[in-house]
Amino acid sequence: MSGTLRLHAAGRALRRTFAADQHAVRTGCWPSAFFGRAWGYAVTGESLAEYYREAASWDADRVAQAQRSSRRAWWVAGAGWACALATALSLALLMPLKRVDPFLVRVDNTTGVVDVVPVYTGERAVEQTVTRYFLAHYVTICERFNFSTAESDYEECGAFHAAQRNQAWYALWNPNNPNSPLNVHKDGSTVRVQVEAVSFFQRASGVTDLAQVRYLKGERQGGGADERVTHWIATIQYAYTAPSKDPRVRRWNPLGFKVVELTAEPEAPGQP
């Protein structure tokens, strides 16, 4: 019976404690006996509200701190992407600076002094002597034919051509063309050229861009000893432009001499 009494007494004590807690929740005043054993002071409704305000403020601070960290991370990521794009753009702008500039070194035979010859930029007027040389050289290499030098002569002549003249030059040497030198001289015949005279003409506007070149063509059949000589005259329109940036083209044509149009015909009537 004693054990049963003790259980009833404990149940009554728990019910009283539960009733007191409900009363404290309704009134907002907690009995000091409830917290006295743990904290040693009484908790009122005002102190509990203050506690809630502080807890809410702490949560707000943590949220603001997380937002600041997120914004800072986005700023750092954006700065990194901006640096990467700036680096890529700078490399793209620096690509045209990677080029090869040929130059000519000159040595004085008397003093041994070495200097670099200035590069012609196509802006200064060229003396007629230089133009005469280019015209004679062009006619010599472009009107002759020899299978041993045909490929080199074809490329070197192309270095002196303007765009329109280069198309006509390609059409002339096309193997599908029956009049191509590759087909006309496939029997082993050769043609040599000897320039006789170069004459310049001035237009009414004062522009000097026309010249006539008189030359001889000596054609020899393959394995033959006899050479057939004919007289020819070529009317050439020329111009000077900026020299090519290609070292191979600039080796042949360092001053930008261009043949715009050429018409070659026999000088004496009745010649083929």
C-alpha positions as CSV (number, residue, x, y, z in Angstrom):
1,M,0.0,0.0,0.0
2,S,2.9,2.4,0.7
3,G,4.1,2.1,-2.9
4,T,0.6,3.0,-4.2
5,L,0.4,6.0,-1.9
6,R,3.8,7.3,-3.1
7,L,2.6,7.0,-6.8
8,H,-0.6,9.0,-6.0
9,A,1.4,11.7,-4.2
10,A,3.8,12.0,-7.2
11,G,0.9,12.3,-9.6
12,R,-0.7,15.1,-7.6
13,A,2.6,17.0,-7.5
14,L,3.0,16.7,-11.3
15,R,-0.5,18.0,-11.8
16,R,0.1,21.0,-9.5
17,T,3.3,21.8,-11.4
18,F,1.6,21.5,-14.8
19,A,-1.2,23.8,-13.6
20,A,1.3,26.4,-12.4
21,D,3.1,26.3,-15.7
22,Q,-0.1,26.9,-17.6
23,H,-0.9,29.8,-15.3
24,A,2.5,31.3,-16.0
25,V,2.0,31.1,-19.7
26,R,-1.3,32.8,-19.5
27,T,-0.2,35.6,-17.2
28,G,3.4,36.0,-18.4
29,C,4.8,35.7,-14.8
30,W,6.8,32.7,-14.0
31,P,7.1,31.7,-10.4
32,S,10.5,32.2,-8.9
33,A,10.5,28.7,-7.5
34,F,10.5,27.3,-11.1
35,F,13.8,29.1,-12.1
36,G,15.2,29.8,-8.7
37,R,16.9,26.4,-8.5
38,A,18.7,27.0,-11.9
39,W,19.3,30.8,-12.2
40,G,18.5,32.2,-8.9
41,Y,16.2,35.0,-10.2
42,A,12.6,35.3,-11.3
43,V,11.7,35.6,-15.0
44,T,9.0,38.1,-15.9
45,G,7.2,38.8,-19.2
46,E,9.3,41.9,-19.9
47,S,12.6,40.0,-19.6
48,L,11.4,37.2,-21.8
49,A,10.4,39.7,-24.5
50,E,13.8,41.3,-24.2
51,Y,15.3,37.9,-24.7
52,Y,13.3,37.3,-27.8
53,R,14.3,40.7,-29.2
54,E,18.0,39.9,-28.7
55,A,17.6,36.5,-30.3
56,A,15.8,38.1,-33.3
57,S,18.6,40.7,-33.6
58,W,21.2,38.0,-33.5
59,D,19.4,36.1,-36.3
60,A,19.2,39.3,-38.4
61,D,22.9,40.0,-37.9
62,R,23.7,36.5,-39.1
63,V,21.5,36.9,-42.2
64,A,23.1,40.3,-43.0
65,Q,26.6,38.8,-42.6
66,A,25.7,36.0,-45.0
67,Q,24.4,38.4,-47.5
68,R,27.6,40.6,-47.3
69,S,29.7,37.5,-47.8
70,S,27.7,36.5,-50.8
71,R,28.0,39.9,-52.4
72,R,31.7,40.0,-51.7
73,A,32.1,36.6,-53.4
74,W,30.2,37.8,-56.5
75,W,32.4,40.9,-56.7
76,V,35.6,38.8,-56.5
77,A,34.3,36.4,-59.2
78,G,33.3,39.3,-61.4
79,A,36.7,40.9,-61.0
80,G,38.4,37.6,-62.0
81,W,36.3,37.3,-65.1
82,A,37.1,41.0,-66.0
83,C,40.8,40.3,-65.7
84,A,40.5,37.2,-67.9
85,L,38.6,39.1,-70.6
86,A,41.1,42.0,-70.5
87,T,44.0,39.6,-70.8
88,A,42.4,37.8,-73.8
89,L,41.6,41.2,-75.5
90,S,45.2,42.5,-74.9
91,L,46.6,39.3,-76.5
92,A,44.3,39.7,-79.5
93,L,45.4,43.3,-79.9
94,L,49.1,42.3,-79.7
95,M,48.8,39.6,-82.4
96,P,49.4,42.0,-85.4
97,L,52.7,43.1,-83.8
98,K,54.1,39.6,-84.4
99,R,55.6,40.0,-87.9
100,V,58.9,39.7,-89.7
101,D,60.5,42.9,-91.0
102,P,63.3,42.2,-93.5
103,F,66.2,44.6,-93.6
104,L,69.3,45.1,-95.6
105,V,72.7,45.4,-94.0
106,R,75.4,47.4,-95.9
107,V,79.2,47.2,-95.3
108,D,81.5,49.9,-96.5
109,N,84.4,48.3,-98.3
110,T,86.8,51.0,-97.4
111,T,86.1,51.7,-93.7
112,G,84.3,48.5,-92.8
113,V,81.4,50.5,-91.2
114,V,78.2,48.5,-91.0
115,D,74.8,50.2,-91.3
116,V,71.2,49.3,-92.2
117,V,69.8,50.5,-95.5
118,P,66.5,52.5,-94.9
119,V,63.4,50.7,-96.0
120,Y,61.4,52.2,-98.8
121,T,57.7,52.8,-97.7
122,G,56.3,53.7,-101.1
123,E,55.9,57.5,-100.4
124,R,59.0,59.0,-102.0
125,A,59.2,59.5,-105.8
126,V,61.5,56.9,-107.5
127,E,64.1,57.9,-110.0
128,Q,63.6,57.0,-113.6
129,T,66.7,54.9,-113.6
130,V,65.2,52.5,-111.0
131,T,62.0,52.3,-113.0
132,R,63.9,51.6,-116.1
133,Y,65.7,48.7,-114.4
134,F,62.4,47.2,-113.1
135,L,60.8,47.4,-116.6
136,A,63.8,45.7,-118.3
137,H,64.0,43.1,-115.6
138,Y,60.3,42.4,-115.7
139,V,60.2,41.9,-119.5
140,T,63.3,39.7,-119.4
141,I,62.0,37.2,-116.8
142,C,58.4,37.3,-117.9
143,E,58.8,36.9,-121.7
144,R,61.5,34.2,-121.6
145,F,60.9,30.5,-121.1
146,N,63.1,27.7,-120.0
147,F,61.8,24.6,-118.2
148,S,64.6,24.8,-115.7
149,T,63.6,28.2,-114.5
150,A,59.9,28.3,-115.5
151,E,58.5,27.9,-112.0
152,S,60.8,30.5,-110.5
153,D,60.1,33.0,-113.3
154,Y,56.3,32.5,-112.9
155,E,56.5,33.3,-109.1
156,E,58.9,36.2,-109.6
157,C,56.7,37.8,-112.3
158,G,53.7,37.5,-109.9
159,A,55.6,39.6,-107.4
160,F,55.4,42.6,-109.8
161,H,51.7,42.2,-110.8
162,A,48.6,44.1,-109.6
163,A,45.5,42.0,-108.8
164,Q,44.0,42.3,-112.3
165,R,47.2,41.6,-114.1
166,N,47.9,38.6,-111.8
167,Q,44.5,37.0,-112.8
168,A,45.5,37.3,-116.5
169,W,48.9,35.9,-115.8
170,Y,47.4,32.9,-114.1
171,A,45.0,32.3,-117.0
172,L,47.9,32.5,-119.4
173,W,49.9,29.8,-117.6
174,N,47.0,27.5,-116.8
175,P,47.8,24.1,-118.2
176,N,44.3,23.9,-119.6
177,N,45.0,26.9,-121.9
178,P,46.4,25.6,-125.3
179,N,48.5,28.8,-125.6
180,S,50.1,28.3,-122.2
181,P,53.9,28.4,-122.4
182,L,53.8,25.0,-120.7
183,N,52.0,23.6,-123.7
184,V,53.7,25.6,-126.5
185,H,57.2,24.7,-125.3
186,K,56.6,21.2,-124.1
187,D,58.7,20.0,-127.0
188,G,61.8,21.4,-125.2
189,S,62.0,24.7,-127.0
190,T,63.4,27.7,-125.2
191,V,63.0,31.5,-125.5
192,R,65.5,34.1,-124.5
193,V,64.9,37.8,-124.2
194,Q,67.2,40.8,-124.8
195,V,65.9,44.3,-124.0
196,E,67.0,46.9,-126.5
197,A,65.4,50.2,-125.3
198,V,63.0,51.6,-122.7
199,S,61.0,54.8,-123.4
200,F,58.7,56.7,-121.0
201,F,55.6,58.7,-121.9
202,Q,53.9,61.5,-120.0
203,R,50.1,61.9,-120.0
204,A,48.3,65.2,-120.6
205,S,47.6,65.3,-116.9
206,G,51.3,65.2,-116.1
207,V,51.3,61.7,-114.8
208,T,54.2,59.5,-115.9
209,D,53.0,55.9,-115.7
210,L,53.4,54.6,-119.3
211,A,56.5,53.1,-120.9
212,Q,57.4,51.1,-124.0
213,V,60.0,48.4,-124.0
214,R,61.6,47.2,-127.2
215,Y,63.2,43.7,-127.0
216,L,64.3,40.7,-129.0
217,K,63.0,37.2,-128.6
218,G,65.3,34.4,-129.6
219,E,63.4,31.1,-129.9
220,R,65.3,27.8,-130.3
221,Q,63.7,24.5,-130.9
222,G,64.5,21.6,-128.7
223,G,67.8,20.0,-129.7
224,G,68.1,22.5,-132.5
225,A,71.1,24.7,-133.2
226,D,69.4,27.5,-135.2
227,E,67.7,30.4,-133.3
228,R,64.9,32.4,-134.7
229,V,65.0,36.1,-133.6
230,T,62.0,38.4,-133.6
231,H,61.5,42.0,-132.6
232,W,58.8,42.9,-130.1
233,I,57.5,46.0,-128.4
234,A,55.6,46.0,-125.0
235,T,53.5,48.9,-123.8
236,I,53.3,48.8,-120.0
237,Q,51.3,50.8,-117.4
238,Y,53.0,50.7,-114.0
239,A,52.7,52.2,-110.5
240,Y,54.4,52.1,-107.2
241,T,52.6,50.9,-104.1
242,A,53.6,50.0,-100.5
243,P,56.0,47.1,-100.5
244,S,54.7,43.7,-99.6
245,K,55.1,42.4,-96.1
246,D,55.9,38.9,-97.4
247,P,59.7,38.5,-97.2
248,R,59.7,36.2,-100.3
249,V,57.9,38.8,-102.4
250,R,59.9,41.6,-101.0
251,R,63.1,39.8,-102.0
252,W,62.1,40.2,-105.6
253,N,60.3,43.5,-105.4
254,P,61.6,45.6,-102.5
255,L,60.1,48.9,-103.8
256,G,56.5,47.9,-104.5
257,F,56.8,48.2,-108.3
258,K,53.5,47.0,-109.9
259,V,52.7,46.3,-113.6
260,V,49.0,47.3,-114.0
261,E,48.6,46.4,-117.7
262,L,50.8,45.1,-120.4
263,T,50.4,44.7,-124.2
264,A,53.1,43.0,-126.2
265,E,53.0,42.7,-130.0
266,P,55.5,42.2,-132.8
267,E,57.3,45.4,-133.8
268,A,57.9,44.5,-137.5
269,P,54.8,43.7,-139.6
270,G,54.6,40.1,-140.7
271,Q,56.2,38.6,-137.6
272,P,54.3,35.9,-135.8
